[in-house]
């Protein structure tokens, strides 16, 4: 953790020396890769509205056509809205179907890649806090807290979970960009045997196949609270954009949409052909008077 904060300090210092440099824009099309936030922030005098949807899981068997590609199965959906506070600080909030969860998020872009590579990467800090508003699930009559002595009962704080991450990205060419994000998820309530905190590293990228289309991908590795069969979140998709809109069609190993659940709950085994189809739609609007900071 000390090394991460030292890296942040160096990046902030380097940014101060690079005020007169030409910055690199358009590392990603928006503030969301597939499930993971990117370094992109909402531009001044603008807003972002996002709809994210995942159908049910299908496999390499008859479920693909019997469940009509998963559309007959229970789905998950999130509505999100984000807006700028300053040129480099974005705030947002959203609501997800699973758990009837409401969340708030903040992203601060503190370093930007420069054309001359005096600053080789862009970097941002992202924080999210979520509250589950659905009813708690039933528990066995004789349940205890982790001390095995205190009878278990739900508390209001059990509804909350948090995610904090450092996002580091680089635009390698006009066609290819990548990012890596070490992150910490903390949940006030976890299943017996699990730790409250989950350490994850997420990797993602985009490869432009045309002027307005791209292939996008994500992969995340958990360092603790590891899932069965080491089935980690993986997503692959196709992205295309128009003026003010970005559309994504994705195949993901999870139907979860917020990181607190995506990185702590069970994922489908992607390599055995189990996945969920879905889509993301992003609507953005900005005044022509202002140039987007990272687009």
DADAWO-V353078 format. One record per residue. N is the residue number from 0. RES is the residue in three letters. SS is DSSP state (h for helix, s for strand, l for the rest). OMEGA is omega in whole degrees, -180 to 180 (* if undefined). D_CENTER is the distance of its C-alpha to the mean C-alpha in whole Angstrom. Layout:
[[N/RES/SS/OMEGA/D_CENTER] [N/RES/SS/OMEGA/D_CENTER]]
//
This chain:
[[0/UNK/l/178/21] [1/UNK/h/179/24] [2/UNK/h/179/23] [3/UNK/h/180/20] [4/UNK/h/176/21] [5/UNK/h/177/24] [6/UNK/h/177/22] [7/UNK/h/180/20] [8/UNK/h/180/24] [9/UNK/h/-180/25] [10/UNK/h/179/22] [11/UNK/h/178/23] [12/UNK/h/-179/27] [13/UNK/h/179/27] [14/UNK/h/179/25] [15/UNK/h/179/28] [16/UNK/h/-175/30] [17/UNK/l/-177/28] [18/UNK/l/-177/29] [19/UNK/l/-178/31] [20/UNK/l/174/30] [21/UNK/l/-176/28] [22/UNK/s/177/24] [23/UNK/l/-179/22] [24/UNK/l/174/20] [25/UNK/l/176/18] [26/UNK/l/174/16] [27/UNK/l/-178/14] [28/UNK/l/-178/14] [29/UNK/l/-176/12] [30/UNK/l/180/9] [31/UNK/s/177/7] [32/UNK/l/168/7] [33/UNK/l/173/7] [34/UNK/l/-174/4] [35/UNK/l/174/2] [36/UNK/s/175/4] [37/UNK/l/179/8] [38/UNK/l/-177/11] [39/UNK/l/177/12] [40/UNK/l/179/14] [41/UNK/l/-176/16] [42/UNK/l/179/19] [43/UNK/l/-180/22] [44/UNK/l/-180/24] [45/UNK/s/177/21] [46/UNK/s/175/18] [47/UNK/s/173/15] [48/UNK/s/-173/15] [49/UNK/s/172/13] [50/UNK/s/179/13] [51/UNK/s/-173/11] [52/UNK/s/175/14] [53/UNK/s/175/14] [54/UNK/s/-178/18] [55/UNK/s/-177/19] [56/UNK/s/172/20] [57/UNK/s/-178/22] [58/UNK/l/-178/24] [59/UNK/l/-180/27] [60/UNK/l/-176/30] [61/UNK/l/-179/31] [62/UNK/h/-178/28] [63/UNK/h/-180/27] [64/UNK/h/179/30] [65/UNK/h/179/31] [66/UNK/l/177/27] [67/UNK/l/180/27] [68/UNK/l/177/24] [69/UNK/l/-177/22] [70/UNK/l/176/23] [71/UNK/l/-176/26] [72/UNK/l/177/23] [73/UNK/l/-176/21] [74/UNK/l/176/18] [75/UNK/s/-178/15] [76/UNK/s/176/14] [77/UNK/s/171/12] [78/UNK/s/-178/14] [79/UNK/s/179/12] [80/UNK/s/-179/14] [81/UNK/s/-177/14] [82/UNK/s/-178/17] [83/UNK/s/170/18] [84/UNK/l/171/20] [85/UNK/l/180/22] [86/UNK/l/-175/21] [87/UNK/l/179/18] [88/UNK/s/179/17] [89/UNK/s/173/15] [90/UNK/s/180/14] [91/UNK/s/176/13] [92/UNK/s/-178/13] [93/UNK/s/178/13] [94/UNK/s/-177/14] [95/UNK/s/-178/13] [96/UNK/l/-179/16] [97/UNK/h/-178/16] [98/UNK/h/-175/17] [99/UNK/h/-170/18] [100/UNK/s/173/15] [101/UNK/s/-177/15] [102/UNK/s/174/13] [103/UNK/s/-176/13] [104/UNK/s/177/11] [105/UNK/s/179/12] [106/UNK/s/179/12] [107/UNK/s/179/15] [108/UNK/s/-174/16] [109/UNK/s/177/19] [110/UNK/s/179/20] [111/UNK/l/177/20] [112/UNK/l/180/21] [113/UNK/s/-178/25] [114/UNK/l/-178/27] [115/UNK/l/178/29] [116/UNK/l/171/27] [117/UNK/l/166/28] [118/UNK/l/-171/25] [119/UNK/l/-176/23] [120/UNK/l/167/19] [121/UNK/s/-177/17] [122/UNK/s/180/15] [123/UNK/s/173/13] [124/UNK/s/-178/13] [125/UNK/s/178/10] [126/UNK/s/178/11] [127/UNK/s/175/10] [128/UNK/s/-176/13] [129/UNK/s/177/13] [130/UNK/s/176/17] [131/UNK/s/-178/18] [132/UNK/l/179/21] [133/UNK/l/177/22] [134/UNK/l/175/25] [135/UNK/l/177/25] [136/UNK/l/-180/26] [137/UNK/l/179/29] [138/UNK/l/177/30] [139/UNK/l/-176/34] [140/UNK/l/-178/37] [141/UNK/l/179/37] [142/UNK/l/-176/33] [143/UNK/s/171/33] [144/UNK/l/-174/31] [145/UNK/l/178/30] [146/UNK/l/179/33] [147/UNK/l/-179/35] [148/UNK/l/-176/37] [149/UNK/l/178/36] [150/UNK/s/-176/35] [151/UNK/l/170/32] [152/UNK/l/-178/31] [153/UNK/l/175/28] [154/UNK/l/-179/27] [155/UNK/h/-178/25] [156/UNK/h/177/23] [157/UNK/h/-179/22] [158/UNK/h/-170/20] [159/UNK/s/174/18] [160/UNK/s/-172/14] [161/UNK/s/176/13] [162/UNK/s/178/10] [163/UNK/s/-178/11] [164/UNK/s/173/10] [165/UNK/s/-178/12] [166/UNK/s/179/11] [167/UNK/s/-174/14] [168/UNK/s/176/14] [169/UNK/s/173/17] [170/UNK/s/-175/19] [171/UNK/l/179/22] [172/UNK/l/178/23] [173/UNK/l/-178/23] [174/UNK/l/-168/22] [175/UNK/s/175/19] [176/UNK/s/177/16] [177/UNK/s/174/14] [178/UNK/s/174/12] [179/UNK/s/-175/12] [180/UNK/s/169/10] [181/UNK/s/-176/12] [182/UNK/s/179/11] [183/UNK/s/174/12] [184/UNK/s/178/12] [185/UNK/s/178/15] [186/UNK/s/-179/16] [187/UNK/l/179/20] [188/UNK/l/179/21] [189/UNK/l/178/20] [190/UNK/l/179/23] [191/UNK/l/180/26] [192/UNK/l/178/26] [193/UNK/l/175/22] [194/UNK/l/179/21] [195/UNK/l/-179/19] [196/UNK/s/178/17] [197/UNK/s/179/15] [198/UNK/s/-174/14] [199/UNK/s/167/12] [200/UNK/s/-177/12] [201/UNK/s/179/9] [202/UNK/s/180/11] [203/UNK/s/-179/10] [204/UNK/s/179/13] [205/UNK/s/176/15] [206/UNK/s/-177/18] [207/UNK/s/179/20] [208/UNK/l/179/23] [209/UNK/l/-178/25] [210/UNK/l/-176/25] [211/UNK/l/-177/22] [212/UNK/s/-178/20] [213/UNK/s/167/18] [214/UNK/s/-177/17] [215/UNK/s/-179/13] [216/UNK/s/177/12] [217/UNK/s/173/10] [218/UNK/s/180/11] [219/UNK/s/180/10] [220/UNK/s/177/14] [221/UNK/s/178/15] [222/UNK/l/176/18] [223/UNK/l/-174/19] [224/UNK/l/-174/19] [225/UNK/l/-178/19] [226/UNK/l/176/19] [227/UNK/h/178/22] [228/UNK/h/-179/23] [229/UNK/h/178/20] [230/UNK/l/-176/18] [231/UNK/l/179/14] [232/UNK/l/176/11] [233/UNK/s/177/12] [234/UNK/s/176/11] [235/UNK/s/-178/14] [236/UNK/s/176/14] [237/UNK/s/-174/17] [238/UNK/s/173/16] [239/UNK/s/-174/19] [240/UNK/s/171/19] [241/UNK/s/179/22] [242/UNK/l/177/23] [243/UNK/l/-178/21] [244/UNK/s/170/19] [245/UNK/s/179/16] [246/UNK/s/178/16] [247/UNK/s/172/14] [248/UNK/s/-169/16] [249/UNK/s/169/14] [250/UNK/s/-172/15] [251/UNK/s/178/13] [252/UNK/l/178/14] [253/UNK/l/174/12] [254/UNK/l/180/13] [255/UNK/l/-173/10] [256/UNK/l/175/8] [257/UNK/l/-171/7] [258/UNK/h/-180/6] [259/UNK/h/177/9] [260/UNK/h/-179/11] [261/UNK/h/-174/9] [262/UNK/l/180/10] [263/UNK/l/180/13] [264/UNK/l/-175/15] [265/UNK/l/176/16] [266/UNK/l/174/15] [267/UNK/l/178/18] [268/UNK/l/-175/19] [269/UNK/h/-174/18] [270/UNK/h/173/22] [271/UNK/h/176/24] [272/UNK/l/179/23] [273/UNK/l/-179/21] [274/UNK/s/178/18] [275/UNK/s/175/17] [276/UNK/s/179/17] [277/UNK/s/179/15] [278/UNK/s/171/14] [279/UNK/s/175/12] [280/UNK/s/180/15] [281/UNK/s/176/14] [282/UNK/s/-180/17] [283/UNK/s/179/18] [284/UNK/s/176/21] [285/UNK/s/178/23] [286/UNK/l/179/27] [287/UNK/l/-178/28] [288/UNK/l/-175/30] [289/UNK/l/177/27] [290/UNK/l/176/25] [291/UNK/l/-176/21] [292/UNK/l/-174/20] [293/UNK/l/179/18] [294/UNK/l/*/19]]
//
